[in-house]
Amino acid sequence: MLSSVAGMFPSTLFSTGGDEINVRCYADDAQTQRDLGGRTLEQALDAFTQATHGALKNLGKTPVVWEGAIYLTCIL
């Protein structure tokens, strides 16, 4: 889906979002913990980011992420 949408725009830049992550929601939600399958939030976020950014790079796009998302993942 991301590749289809990104392909609709001529820009070489494409934002993948970056809204701040509420770490406590991930830690306190039982379903989320089950879905993480033993991975840490950092590991799950890394896998997601690698997949989405890889899809964009395959289209010749440069993924753009808001600084706040990076900051929050670094302080975990």
PQR file with spaces between the fields and no chain letter, atoms N, CA, C, O and H, PARSE charges and radii, in Angstrom:
ATOM       1  N    MET     1       0.825   -1.179    0.000 -0.4000 1.5000
ATOM       2  CA   MET     1       0.000    0.000    0.000 -0.0000 2.0000
ATOM       3  C    MET     1       0.880    1.257    0.000  0.5500 1.7000
ATOM       4  O    MET     1       0.621    2.204   -0.743 -0.5500 1.4000
ATOM       5  N    LEU     2       1.908    1.255    0.830 -0.4000 1.5000
ATOM       6  CA   LEU     2       2.792    2.420    0.900 -0.0000 2.0000
ATOM       7  C    LEU     2       3.442    2.680   -0.456  0.5500 1.7000
ATOM       8  O    LEU     2       3.541    3.827   -0.892 -0.5500 1.4000
ATOM       9  H    LEU     2       2.118    0.486    1.433  0.4000 1.0000
ATOM      10  N    SER     3       3.876    1.629   -1.111 -0.4000 1.5000
ATOM      11  CA   SER     3       4.497    1.791   -2.435 -0.0000 2.0000
ATOM      12  C    SER     3       3.510    2.366   -3.442  0.5500 1.7000
ATOM      13  O    SER     3       3.875    3.215   -4.256 -0.5500 1.4000
ATOM      14  H    SER     3       3.796    0.698   -0.757  0.4000 1.0000
ATOM      15  N    SER     4       2.277    1.914   -3.391 -0.4000 1.5000
ATOM      16  CA   SER     4       1.257    2.414   -4.323 -0.0000 2.0000
ATOM      17  C    SER     4       1.004    3.897   -4.114  0.5500 1.7000
ATOM      18  O    SER     4       0.914    4.664   -5.072 -0.5500 1.4000
ATOM      19  H    SER     4       1.981    1.224   -2.730  0.4000 1.0000
ATOM      20  N    VAL     5       0.891    4.290   -2.867 -0.4000 1.5000
ATOM      21  CA   VAL     5       0.634    5.700   -2.564 -0.0000 2.0000
ATOM      22  C    VAL     5       1.846    6.553   -2.914  0.5500 1.7000
ATOM      23  O    VAL     5       1.710    7.600   -3.547 -0.5500 1.4000
ATOM      24  H    VAL     5       0.964    3.667   -2.088  0.4000 1.0000
ATOM      25  N    ALA     6       3.023    6.111   -2.507 -0.4000 1.5000
ATOM      26  CA   ALA     6       4.238    6.888   -2.770 -0.0000 2.0000
ATOM      27  C    ALA     6       4.459    7.071   -4.269  0.5500 1.7000
ATOM      28  O    ALA     6       4.970    8.103   -4.704 -0.5500 1.4000
ATOM      29  H    ALA     6       3.133    5.261   -1.993  0.4000 1.0000
ATOM      30  N    GLY     7       4.075    6.073   -5.054 -0.4000 1.5000
ATOM      31  CA   GLY     7       4.240    6.164   -6.498 -0.0000 2.0000
ATOM      32  C    GLY     7       3.340    7.193   -7.163  0.5500 1.7000
ATOM      33  O    GLY     7       3.536    7.522   -8.333 -0.5500 1.4000
ATOM      34  H    GLY     7       3.659    5.235   -4.701  0.4000 1.0000
ATOM      35  N    MET     8       2.367    7.699   -6.439 -0.4000 1.5000
ATOM      36  CA   MET     8       1.440    8.681   -6.997 -0.0000 2.0000
ATOM      37  C    MET     8       2.013   10.099   -7.005  0.5500 1.7000
ATOM      38  O    MET     8       1.453   10.992   -7.641 -0.5500 1.4000
ATOM      39  H    MET     8       2.209    7.432   -5.489  0.4000 1.0000
ATOM      40  N    PHE     9       3.126   10.305   -6.302 -0.4000 1.5000
ATOM      41  CA   PHE     9       3.669   11.650   -6.143 -0.0000 2.0000
ATOM      42  C    PHE     9       5.053   11.740   -6.771  0.5500 1.7000
ATOM      43  O    PHE     9       5.861   10.825   -6.617 -0.5500 1.4000
ATOM      44  H    PHE     9       3.580    9.579   -5.785  0.4000 1.0000
ATOM      45  N    PRO    10       5.336   12.831   -7.476 -0.5600 1.5000
ATOM      46  CA   PRO    10       6.608   12.958   -8.174  0.2800 2.0000
ATOM      47  C    PRO    10       7.805   13.269   -7.266  0.5500 1.7000
ATOM      48  O    PRO    10       8.948   13.065   -7.674 -0.5500 1.4000
ATOM      49  N    SER    11       7.568   13.746   -6.071 -0.4000 1.5000
ATOM      50  CA   SER    11       8.672   14.124   -5.191 -0.0000 2.0000
ATOM      51  C    SER    11       9.547   12.916   -4.856  0.5500 1.7000
ATOM      52  O    SER    11       9.068   11.784   -4.789 -0.5500 1.4000
ATOM      53  H    SER    11       6.639   13.912   -5.740  0.4000 1.0000
ATOM      54  N    THR    12      10.824   13.176   -4.649 -0.4000 1.5000
ATOM      55  CA   THR    12      11.725   12.107   -4.219 -0.0000 2.0000
ATOM      56  C    THR    12      11.673   11.918   -2.706  0.5500 1.7000
ATOM      57  O    THR    12      12.237   10.959   -2.179 -0.5500 1.4000
ATOM      58  H    THR    12      11.214   14.096   -4.703  0.4000 1.0000
ATOM      59  N    LEU    13      11.003   12.824   -2.011 -0.4000 1.5000
ATOM      60  CA   LEU    13      10.847   12.721   -0.552 -0.0000 2.0000
ATOM      61  C    LEU    13       9.459   12.193   -0.226  0.5500 1.7000
ATOM      62  O    LEU    13       8.481   12.527   -0.894 -0.5500 1.4000
ATOM      63  H    LEU    13      10.545   13.603   -2.439  0.4000 1.0000
ATOM      64  N    PHE    14       9.384   11.353    0.822 -0.4000 1.5000
ATOM      65  CA   PHE    14       8.078   10.840    1.242 -0.0000 2.0000
ATOM      66  C    PHE    14       8.090   10.672    2.751  0.5500 1.7000
ATOM      67  O    PHE    14       8.939    9.966    3.296 -0.5500 1.4000
ATOM      68  H    PHE    14      10.178   11.081    1.365  0.4000 1.0000
ATOM      69  N    SER    15       7.155   11.316    3.421 -0.4000 1.5000
ATOM      70  CA   SER    15       7.082   11.241    4.879 -0.0000 2.0000
ATOM      71  C    SER    15       6.388    9.962    5.325  0.5500 1.7000
ATOM      72  O    SER    15       5.326    9.599    4.820 -0.5500 1.4000
ATOM      73  H    SER    15       6.465   11.889    2.978  0.4000 1.0000
ATOM      74  N    THR    16       7.009    9.296    6.277 -0.4000 1.5000
ATOM      75  CA   THR    16       6.406    8.097    6.851 -0.0000 2.0000
ATOM      76  C    THR    16       5.766    8.400    8.198  0.5500 1.7000
ATOM      77  O    THR    16       5.496    7.493    8.986 -0.5500 1.4000
ATOM      78  H    THR    16       7.872    9.592    6.688  0.4000 1.0000
ATOM      79  N    GLY    17       5.529    9.660    8.450 -0.4000 1.5000
ATOM      80  CA   GLY    17       4.860   10.042    9.696 -0.0000 2.0000
ATOM      81  C    GLY    17       5.871   10.397   10.760  0.5500 1.7000
ATOM      82  O    GLY    17       6.859   11.086   10.509 -0.5500 1.4000
ATOM      83  H    GLY    17       5.748   10.396    7.810  0.4000 1.0000
ATOM      84  N    GLY    18       5.602    9.916   11.939 -0.4000 1.5000
ATOM      85  CA   GLY    18       6.517   10.198   13.034 -0.0000 2.0000
ATOM      86  C    GLY    18       5.819   10.790   14.229  0.5500 1.7000
ATOM      87  O    GLY    18       6.450   11.428   15.072 -0.5500 1.4000
ATOM      88  H    GLY    18       4.799    9.357   12.144  0.4000 1.0000
ATOM      89  N    ASP    19       4.514   10.583   14.311 -0.4000 1.5000
ATOM      90  CA   ASP    19       3.829   11.063   15.502 -0.0000 2.0000
ATOM      91  C    ASP    19       4.473   10.428   16.725  0.5500 1.7000
ATOM      92  O    ASP    19       4.943    9.292   16.683 -0.5500 1.4000
ATOM      93  H    ASP    19       4.001   10.065   13.626  0.4000 1.0000
ATOM      94  N    GLU    20       4.483   11.181   17.803 -0.4000 1.5000
ATOM      95  CA   GLU    20       5.118   10.698   19.014 -0.0000 2.0000
ATOM      96  C    GLU    20       4.471    9.389   19.469  0.5500 1.7000
ATOM      97  O    GLU    20       3.253    9.217   19.407 -0.5500 1.4000
ATOM      98  H    GLU    20       4.100   12.104   17.836  0.4000 1.0000
ATOM      99  N    ILE    21       5.303    8.499   19.916 -0.4000 1.5000
ATOM     100  CA   ILE    21       4.853    7.202   20.400 -0.0000 2.0000
ATOM     101  C    ILE    21       4.635    7.291   21.900  0.5500 1.7000
ATOM     102  O    ILE    21       5.506    7.748   22.640 -0.5500 1.4000
ATOM     103  H    ILE    21       6.292    8.638   19.967  0.4000 1.0000
ATOM     104  N    ASN    22       3.478    6.855   22.333 -0.4000 1.5000
ATOM     105  CA   ASN    22       3.211    6.812   23.765 -0.0000 2.0000
ATOM     106  C    ASN    22       3.658    5.436   24.259  0.5500 1.7000
ATOM     107  O    ASN    22       2.910    4.462   24.176 -0.5500 1.4000
ATOM     108  H    ASN    22       2.771    6.483   21.732  0.4000 1.0000
ATOM     109  N    VAL    23       4.868    5.371   24.766 -0.4000 1.5000
ATOM     110  CA   VAL    23       5.485    4.114   25.158 -0.0000 2.0000
ATOM     111  C    VAL    23       4.656    3.402   26.224  0.5500 1.7000
ATOM     112  O    VAL    23       4.580    2.173   26.228 -0.5500 1.4000
ATOM     113  H    VAL    23       5.476    6.162   24.833  0.4000 1.0000
ATOM     114  N    ARG    24       4.055    4.137   27.098 -0.4000 1.5000
ATOM     115  CA   ARG    24       3.271    3.526   28.168 -0.0000 2.0000
ATOM     116  C    ARG    24       2.101    2.724   27.612  0.5500 1.7000
ATOM     117  O    ARG    24       1.752    1.678   28.161 -0.5500 1.4000
ATOM     118  H    ARG    24       4.117    5.135   27.095  0.4000 1.0000
ATOM     119  N    CYS    25       1.489    3.203   26.525 -0.4000 1.5000
ATOM     120  CA   CYS    25       0.388    2.457   25.902 -0.0000 2.0000
ATOM     121  C    CYS    25       0.868    1.087   25.446  0.5500 1.7000
ATOM     122  O    CYS    25       0.163    0.093   25.615 -0.5500 1.4000
ATOM     123  H    CYS    25       1.772    4.052   26.079  0.4000 1.0000
ATOM     124  N    TYR    26       2.054    1.030   24.875 -0.4000 1.5000
ATOM     125  CA   TYR    26       2.599   -0.249   24.430 -0.0000 2.0000
ATOM     126  C    TYR    26       2.884   -1.155   25.620  0.5500 1.7000
ATOM     127  O    TYR    26       2.609   -2.354   25.577 -0.5500 1.4000
ATOM     128  H    TYR    26       2.628    1.838   24.737  0.4000 1.0000
ATOM     129  N    ALA    27       3.431   -0.582   26.671 -0.4000 1.5000
ATOM     130  CA   ALA    27       3.803   -1.376   27.844 -0.0000 2.0000
ATOM     131  C    ALA    27       2.585   -1.866   28.621  0.5500 1.7000
ATOM     132  O    ALA    27       2.608   -2.963   29.179 -0.5500 1.4000
ATOM     133  H    ALA    27       3.655    0.393   26.706  0.4000 1.0000
ATOM     134  N    ASP    28       1.529   -1.069   28.661 -0.4000 1.5000
ATOM     135  CA   ASP    28       0.364   -1.384   29.495 -0.0000 2.0000
ATOM     136  C    ASP    28      -0.729   -2.175   28.788  0.5500 1.7000
ATOM     137  O    ASP    28      -1.640   -2.675   29.448 -0.5500 1.4000
ATOM     138  H    ASP    28       1.510   -0.178   28.208  0.4000 1.0000
ATOM     139  N    ASP    29      -0.662   -2.302   27.466 -0.4000 1.5000
ATOM     140  CA   ASP    29      -1.727   -2.957   26.723 -0.0000 2.0000
ATOM     141  C    ASP    29      -1.384   -4.430   26.486  0.5500 1.7000
ATOM     142  O    ASP    29      -0.414   -4.747   25.798 -0.5500 1.4000
ATOM     143  H    ASP    29       0.078   -1.897   26.931  0.4000 1.0000
ATOM     144  N    ALA    30      -2.185   -5.315   27.060 -0.4000 1.5000
ATOM     145  CA   ALA    30      -1.914   -6.759   26.980 -0.0000 2.0000
ATOM     146  C    ALA    30      -1.917   -7.257   25.540  0.5500 1.7000
ATOM     147  O    ALA    30      -1.057   -8.056   25.170 -0.5500 1.4000
ATOM     148  H    ALA    30      -2.973   -5.057   27.619  0.4000 1.0000
ATOM     149  N    GLN    31      -2.860   -6.806   24.724 -0.4000 1.5000
ATOM     150  CA   GLN    31      -2.926   -7.258   23.327 -0.0000 2.0000
ATOM     151  C    GLN    31      -1.683   -6.840   22.560  0.5500 1.7000
ATOM     152  O    GLN    31      -1.143   -7.615   21.770 -0.5500 1.4000
ATOM     153  H    GLN    31      -3.559   -6.157   25.025  0.4000 1.0000
ATOM     154  N    THR    32      -1.234   -5.625   22.792 -0.4000 1.5000
ATOM     155  CA   THR    32      -0.022   -5.156   22.122 -0.0000 2.0000
ATOM     156  C    THR    32       1.171   -5.995   22.534  0.5500 1.7000
ATOM     157  O    THR    32       1.995   -6.354   21.693 -0.5500 1.4000
ATOM     158  H    THR    32      -1.672   -4.996   23.434  0.4000 1.0000
ATOM     159  N    GLN    33       1.276   -6.312   23.804 -0.4000 1.5000
ATOM     160  CA   GLN    33       2.376   -7.144   24.270 -0.0000 2.0000
ATOM     161  C    GLN    33       2.347   -8.517   23.596  0.5500 1.7000
ATOM     162  O    GLN    33       3.393   -9.057   23.237 -0.5500 1.4000
ATOM     163  H    GLN    33       0.607   -6.021   24.488  0.4000 1.0000
ATOM     164  N    ARG    34       1.154   -9.076   23.427 -0.4000 1.5000
ATOM     165  CA   ARG    34       1.037  -10.363   22.724 -0.0000 2.0000
ATOM     166  C    ARG    34       1.460  -10.205   21.263  0.5500 1.7000
ATOM     167  O    ARG    34       2.169  -11.053   20.721 -0.5500 1.4000
ATOM     168  H    ARG    34       0.304   -8.637   23.720  0.4000 1.0000
ATOM     169  N    ASP    35       1.024   -9.121   20.634 -0.4000 1.5000
ATOM     170  CA   ASP    35       1.355   -8.883   19.226 -0.0000 2.0000
ATOM     171  C    ASP    35       2.853   -8.668   19.014  0.5500 1.7000
ATOM     172  O    ASP    35       3.383   -8.998   17.953 -0.5500 1.4000
ATOM     173  H    ASP    35       0.448   -8.432   21.074  0.4000 1.0000
ATOM     174  N    LEU    36       3.527   -8.125   20.007 -0.4000 1.5000
ATOM     175  CA   LEU    36       4.969   -7.913   19.891 -0.0000 2.0000
ATOM     176  C    LEU    36       5.717   -9.246   19.890  0.5500 1.7000
ATOM     177  O    LEU    36       6.862   -9.314   19.442 -0.5500 1.4000
ATOM     178  H    LEU    36       3.096   -7.857   20.869  0.4000 1.0000
ATOM     179  N    GLY    37       5.084  -10.292   20.385 -0.4000 1.5000
ATOM     180  CA   GLY    37       5.666  -11.634   20.327 -0.0000 2.0000
ATOM     181  C    GLY    37       7.029  -11.764   20.978  0.5500 1.7000
ATOM     182  O    GLY    37       7.901  -12.466   20.465 -0.5500 1.4000
ATOM     183  H    GLY    37       4.155  -10.237   20.749  0.4000 1.0000
ATOM     184  N    GLY    38       7.217  -11.097   22.100 -0.4000 1.5000
ATOM     185  CA   GLY    38       8.493  -11.182   22.804 -0.0000 2.0000
ATOM     186  C    GLY    38       9.520  -10.160   22.365  0.5500 1.7000
ATOM     187  O    GLY    38      10.584  -10.036   22.973 -0.5500 1.4000
ATOM     188  H    GLY    38       6.509  -10.527   22.517  0.4000 1.0000
ATOM     189  N    ARG    39       9.199   -9.419   21.299 -0.4000 1.5000
ATOM     190  CA   ARG    39      10.117   -8.365   20.865 -0.0000 2.0000
ATOM     191  C    ARG    39       9.927   -7.143   21.734  0.5500 1.7000
ATOM     192  O    ARG    39       8.844   -6.916   22.273 -0.5500 1.4000
ATOM     193  H    ARG    39       8.335   -9.519   20.806  0.4000 1.0000
ATOM     194  N    THR    40      10.973   -6.362   21.869 -0.4000 1.5000
ATOM     195  CA   THR    40      10.839   -5.078   22.543 -0.0000 2.0000
ATOM     196  C    THR    40      10.178   -4.105   21.583  0.5500 1.7000
ATOM     197  O    THR    40      10.113   -4.360   20.380 -0.5500 1.4000
ATOM     198  H    THR    40      11.853   -6.547   21.432  0.4000 1.0000
ATOM     199  N    LEU    41       9.691   -2.998   22.108 -0.4000 1.5000
ATOM     200  CA   LEU    41       9.112   -1.961   21.262 -0.0000 2.0000
ATOM     201  C    LEU    41      10.154   -1.460   20.266  0.5500 1.7000
ATOM     202  O    LEU    41       9.835   -1.211   19.103 -0.5500 1.4000
ATOM     203  H    LEU    41       9.744   -2.791   23.085  0.4000 1.0000
ATOM     204  N    GLU    42      11.384   -1.314   20.716 -0.4000 1.5000
ATOM     205  CA   GLU    42      12.446   -0.839   19.832 -0.0000 2.0000
ATOM     206  C    GLU    42      12.664   -1.809   18.672  0.5500 1.7000
ATOM     207  O    GLU    42      12.850   -1.381   17.533 -0.5500 1.4000
ATOM     208  H    GLU    42      11.642   -1.516   21.661  0.4000 1.0000
ATOM     209  N    GLN    43      12.642   -3.109   18.955 -0.4000 1.5000
ATOM     210  CA   GLN    43      12.822   -4.110   17.902 -0.0000 2.0000
ATOM     211  C    GLN    43      11.661   -4.086   16.909  0.5500 1.7000
ATOM     212  O    GLN    43      11.871   -4.168   15.699 -0.5500 1.4000
ATOM     213  H    GLN    43      12.490   -3.456   19.881  0.4000 1.0000
ATOM     214  N    ALA    44      10.444   -3.975   17.421 -0.4000 1.5000
ATOM     215  CA   ALA    44       9.270   -3.936   16.544 -0.0000 2.0000
ATOM     216  C    ALA    44       9.276   -2.669   15.691  0.5500 1.7000
ATOM     217  O    ALA    44       8.969   -2.718   14.500 -0.5500 1.4000
ATOM     218  H    ALA    44      10.273   -3.909   18.404  0.4000 1.0000
ATOM     219  N    LEU    45       9.623   -1.547   16.294 -0.4000 1.5000
ATOM     220  CA   LEU    45       9.680   -0.287   15.557 -0.0000 2.0000
ATOM     221  C    LEU    45      10.775   -0.329   14.493  0.5500 1.7000
ATOM     222  O    LEU    45      10.593    0.185   13.390 -0.5500 1.4000
ATOM     223  H    LEU    45       9.872   -1.507   17.262  0.4000 1.0000
ATOM     224  N    ASP    46      11.900   -0.937   14.824 -0.4000 1.5000
ATOM     225  CA   ASP    46      12.984   -1.065   13.852 -0.0000 2.0000
ATOM     226  C    ASP    46      12.542   -1.909   12.655  0.5500 1.7000
ATOM     227  O    ASP    46      12.805   -1.543   11.509 -0.5500 1.4000
ATOM     228  H    ASP    46      12.048   -1.355   15.721  0.4000 1.0000
ATOM     229  N    ALA    47      11.875   -3.031   12.913 -0.4000 1.5000
ATOM     230  CA   ALA    47      11.400   -3.888   11.819 -0.0000 2.0000
ATOM     231  C    ALA    47      10.404   -3.146   10.934  0.5500 1.7000
ATOM     232  O    ALA    47      10.467   -3.244    9.709 -0.5500 1.4000
ATOM     233  H    ALA    47      11.661   -3.328   13.843  0.4000 1.0000
ATOM     234  N    PHE    48       9.487   -2.405   11.551 -0.4000 1.5000
ATOM     235  CA   PHE    48       8.502   -1.621   10.809 -0.0000 2.0000
ATOM     236  C    PHE    48       9.195   -0.553    9.959  0.5500 1.7000
ATOM     237  O    PHE    48       8.881   -0.379    8.782 -0.5500 1.4000
ATOM     238  H    PHE    48       9.436   -2.325   12.547  0.4000 1.0000
ATOM     239  N    THR    49      10.132    0.149   10.571 -0.4000 1.5000
ATOM     240  CA   THR    49      10.835    1.226    9.863 -0.0000 2.0000
ATOM     241  C    THR    49      11.663    0.668    8.709  0.5500 1.7000
ATOM     242  O    THR    49      11.672    1.246    7.622 -0.5500 1.4000
ATOM     243  H    THR    49      10.387    0.007   11.527  0.4000 1.0000
ATOM     244  N    GLN    50      12.350   -0.437    8.929 -0.4000 1.5000
ATOM     245  CA   GLN    50      13.145   -1.039    7.860 -0.0000 2.0000
ATOM     246  C    GLN    50      12.258   -1.443    6.679  0.5500 1.7000
ATOM     247  O    GLN    50      12.626   -1.247    5.520 -0.5500 1.4000
ATOM     248  H    GLN    50      12.342   -0.907    9.812  0.4000 1.0000
ATOM     249  N    ALA    51      11.082   -2.010    6.987 -0.4000 1.5000
ATOM     250  CA   ALA    51      10.165   -2.438    5.916 -0.0000 2.0000
ATOM     251  C    ALA    51       9.605   -1.252    5.138  0.5500 1.7000
ATOM     252  O    ALA    51       9.616   -1.257    3.907 -0.5500 1.4000
ATOM     253  H    ALA    51      10.783   -2.169    7.928  0.4000 1.0000
ATOM     254  N    THR    52       9.114   -0.235    5.846 -0.4000 1.5000
ATOM     255  CA   THR    52       8.514    0.905    5.159 -0.0000 2.0000
ATOM     256  C    THR    52       9.567    1.706    4.393  0.5500 1.7000
ATOM     257  O    THR    52       9.329    2.114    3.257 -0.5500 1.4000
ATOM     258  H    THR    52       9.104   -0.230    6.846  0.4000 1.0000
ATOM     259  N    HIS    53      10.716    1.930    5.002 -0.4000 1.5000
ATOM     260  CA   HIS    53      11.756    2.702    4.335 -0.0000 2.0000
ATOM     261  C    HIS    53      12.351    1.920    3.167  0.5500 1.7000
ATOM     262  O    HIS    53      12.722    2.510    2.153 -0.5500 1.4000
ATOM     263  H    HIS    53      10.910    1.598    5.926  0.4000 1.0000
ATOM     264  N    GLY    54      12.444    0.604    3.299 -0.4000 1.5000
ATOM     265  CA   GLY    54      12.929   -0.220    2.199 -0.0000 2.0000
ATOM     266  C    GLY    54      12.019   -0.121    0.987  0.5500 1.7000
ATOM     267  O    GLY    54      12.490   -0.027   -0.146 -0.5500 1.4000
ATOM     268  H    GLY    54      12.142    0.124    4.123  0.4000 1.0000
ATOM     269  N    ALA    55      10.711   -0.144    1.232 -0.4000 1.5000
ATOM     270  CA   ALA    55       9.750   -0.027    0.132 -0.0000 2.0000
ATOM     271  C    ALA    55       9.900    1.317   -0.579  0.5500 1.7000
ATOM     272  O    ALA    55       9.827    1.387   -1.806 -0.5500 1.4000
ATOM     273  H    ALA    55      10.329   -0.220    2.153  0.4000 1.0000
ATOM     274  N    LEU    56      10.106    2.362    0.181 -0.4000 1.5000
ATOM     275  CA   LEU    56      10.270    3.692   -0.422 -0.0000 2.0000
ATOM     276  C    LEU    56      11.584    3.804   -1.187  0.5500 1.7000
ATOM     277  O    LEU    56      11.626    4.368   -2.280 -0.5500 1.4000
ATOM     278  H    LEU    56      10.166    2.306    1.177  0.4000 1.0000
ATOM     279  N    LYS    57      12.649    3.269   -0.613 -0.4000 1.5000
ATOM     280  CA   LYS    57      13.950    3.323   -1.283 -0.0000 2.0000
ATOM     281  C    LYS    57      13.915    2.553   -2.600  0.5500 1.7000
ATOM     282  O    LYS    57      14.577    2.937   -3.564 -0.5500 1.4000
ATOM     283  H    LYS    57      12.615    2.811    0.275  0.4000 1.0000
ATOM     284  N    ASN    58      13.148    1.470   -2.641 -0.4000 1.5000
ATOM     285  CA   ASN    58      13.011    0.700   -3.881 -0.0000 2.0000
ATOM     286  C    ASN    58      12.353    1.516   -4.986  0.5500 1.7000
ATOM     287  O    ASN    58      12.526    1.225   -6.169 -0.5500 1.4000
ATOM     288  H    ASN    58      12.610    1.158   -1.858  0.4000 1.0000
ATOM     289  N    LEU    59      11.598    2.538   -4.595 -0.4000 1.5000
ATOM     290  CA   LEU    59      10.958    3.424   -5.568 -0.0000 2.0000
ATOM     291  C    LEU    59      11.822    4.647   -5.878  0.5500 1.7000
ATOM     292  O    LEU    59      11.414    5.518   -6.646 -0.5500 1.4000
ATOM     293  H    LEU    59      11.458    2.775   -3.634  0.4000 1.0000
ATOM     294  N    GLY    60      13.016    4.712   -5.280 -0.4000 1.5000
ATOM     295  CA   GLY    60      13.888    5.860   -5.483 -0.0000 2.0000
ATOM     296  C    GLY    60      13.503    7.057   -4.627  0.5500 1.7000
ATOM     297  O    GLY    60      13.914    8.185   -4.901 -0.5500 1.4000
ATOM     298  H    GLY    60      13.347    4.004   -4.656  0.4000 1.0000
ATOM     299  N    LYS    61      12.710    6.807   -3.591 -0.4000 1.5000
ATOM     300  CA   LYS    61      12.276    7.883   -2.694 -0.0000 2.0000
ATOM     301  C    LYS    61      13.184    7.936   -1.468  0.5500 1.7000
ATOM     302  O    LYS    61      13.814    6.945   -1.098 -0.5500 1.4000
ATOM     303  H    LYS    61      12.376    5.891   -3.368  0.4000 1.0000
ATOM     304  N    THR    62      13.236    9.103   -0.856 -0.4000 1.5000
ATOM     305  CA   THR    62      13.949    9.276    0.404 -0.0000 2.0000
ATOM     306  C    THR    62      12.922    9.368    1.520  0.5500 1.7000
ATOM     307  O    THR    62      12.117   10.299    1.536 -0.5500 1.4000
ATOM     308  H    THR    62      12.725    9.908   -1.157  0.4000 1.0000
ATOM     309  N    PRO    63      12.931    8.410    2.468 -0.5600 1.5000
ATOM     310  CA   PRO    63      11.986    8.459    3.576  0.2800 2.0000
ATOM     311  C    PRO    63      12.302    9.645    4.501  0.5500 1.7000
ATOM     312  O    PRO    63      13.466    9.943    4.768 -0.5500 1.4000
ATOM     313  N    VAL    64      11.264   10.304    4.974 -0.4000 1.5000
ATOM     314  CA   VAL    64      11.409   11.426    5.883 -0.0000 2.0000
ATOM     315  C    VAL    64      10.637   11.097    7.157  0.5500 1.7000
ATOM     316  O    VAL    64       9.479   10.683    7.099 -0.5500 1.4000
ATOM     317  H    VAL    64      10.318   10.062    4.756  0.4000 1.0000
ATOM     318  N    VAL    65      11.289   11.285    8.316 -0.4000 1.5000
ATOM     319  CA   VAL    65      10.665   11.002    9.611 -0.0000 2.0000
ATOM     320  C    VAL    65      10.807   12.243   10.476  0.5500 1.7000
ATOM     321  O    VAL    65      11.861   12.879   10.493 -0.5500 1.4000
ATOM     322  H    VAL    65      12.229   11.621    8.363  0.4000 1.0000
ATOM     323  N    TRP    66       9.764   12.580   11.181 -0.4000 1.5000
ATOM     324  CA   TRP    66       9.825   13.720   12.088 -0.0000 2.0000
ATOM     325  C    TRP    66      10.803   13.430   13.214  0.5500 1.7000
ATOM     326  O    TRP    66      10.893   12.299   13.691 -0.5500 1.4000
ATOM     327  H    TRP    66       8.908   12.063   11.168  0.4000 1.0000
ATOM     328  N    GLU    67      11.529   14.448   13.635 -0.4000 1.5000
ATOM     329  CA   GLU    67      12.553   14.300   14.670 -0.0000 2.0000
ATOM     330  C    GLU    67      11.992   13.779   15.978  0.5500 1.7000
ATOM     331  O    GLU    67      12.658   13.001   16.661 -0.5500 1.4000
ATOM     332  H    GLU    67      11.456   15.367   13.248  0.4000 1.0000
ATOM     333  N    GLY    68      10.787   14.185   16.345 -0.4000 1.5000
ATOM     334  CA   GLY    68      10.212   13.761   17.623 -0.0000 2.0000
ATOM     335  C    GLY    68      10.115   12.257   17.758  0.5500 1.7000
ATOM     336  O    GLY    68      10.315   11.726   18.850 -0.5500 1.4000
ATOM     337  H    GLY    68      10.246   14.817   15.790  0.4000 1.0000
ATOM     338  N    ALA    69       9.812   11.556   16.677 -0.4000 1.5000
ATOM     339  CA   ALA    69       9.705   10.091   16.732 -0.0000 2.0000
ATOM     340  C    ALA    69      11.065    9.487   17.026  0.5500 1.7000
ATOM     341  O    ALA    69      11.167    8.537   17.803 -0.5500 1.4000
ATOM     342  H    ALA    69       9.649   11.988   15.789  0.4000 1.0000
ATOM     343  N    ILE    70      12.100   10.020   16.420 -0.4000 1.5000
ATOM     344  CA   ILE    70      13.437    9.511   16.657 -0.0000 2.0000
ATOM     345  C    ILE    70      13.838    9.780   18.100  0.5500 1.7000
ATOM     346  O    ILE    70      14.389    8.903   18.766 -0.5500 1.4000
ATOM     347  H    ILE    70      12.017   10.791   15.789  0.4000 1.0000
ATOM     348  N    TYR    71      13.570   10.967   18.578 -0.4000 1.5000
ATOM     349  CA   TYR    71      13.926   11.315   19.947 -0.0000 2.0000
ATOM     350  C    TYR    71      13.247   10.391   20.947  0.5500 1.7000
ATOM     351  O    TYR    71      13.882    9.915   21.888 -0.5500 1.4000
ATOM     352  H    TYR    71      13.123   11.680   18.037  0.4000 1.0000
ATOM     353  N    LEU    72      11.977   10.142   20.749 -0.4000 1.5000
ATOM     354  CA   LEU    72      11.272    9.297   21.702 -0.0000 2.0000
ATOM     355  C    LEU    72      11.771    7.862   21.688  0.5500 1.7000
ATOM     356  O    LEU    72      11.794    7.211   22.733 -0.5500 1.4000
ATOM     357  H    LEU    72      11.462   10.529   19.984  0.4000 1.0000
ATOM     358  N    THR    73      12.167    7.359   20.536 -0.4000 1.5000
ATOM     359  CA   THR    73      12.666    5.991   20.504 -0.0000 2.0000
ATOM     360  C    THR    73      14.057    5.918   21.108  0.5500 1.7000
ATOM     361  O    THR    73      14.467    4.858   21.582 -0.5500 1.4000
ATOM     362  H    THR    73      12.147    7.888   19.688  0.4000 1.0000
ATOM     363  N    CYS    74      14.784    7.016   21.099 -0.4000 1.5000
ATOM     364  CA   CYS    74      16.130    7.000   21.675 -0.0000 2.0000
ATOM     365  C    CYS    74      16.119    7.060   23.202  0.5500 1.7000
ATOM     366  O    CYS    74      17.093    6.661   23.841 -0.5500 1.4000
ATOM     367  H    CYS    74      14.451    7.877   20.714  0.4000 1.0000
ATOM     368  N    ILE    75      15.047    7.545   23.785 -0.4000 1.5000
ATOM     369  CA   ILE    75      15.028    7.669   25.239 -0.0000 2.0000
ATOM     370  C    ILE    75      14.369    6.487   25.918  0.5500 1.7000
ATOM     371  O    ILE    75      14.214    6.485   27.139 -0.5500 1.4000
ATOM     372  H    ILE    75      14.256    7.869   23.266  0.4000 1.0000
ATOM     373  N    LEU    76      13.980    5.487   25.153 -0.4000 1.5000
ATOM     374  CA   LEU    76      13.308    4.318   25.734 -0.0000 2.0000
ATOM     375  C    LEU    76      14.218    3.549   26.629  0.5500 1.7000
ATOM     376  O    LEU    76      13.812    2.536   27.199 -0.5500 1.4000
ATOM     377  H    LEU    76      14.106    5.490   24.161  0.4000 1.0000
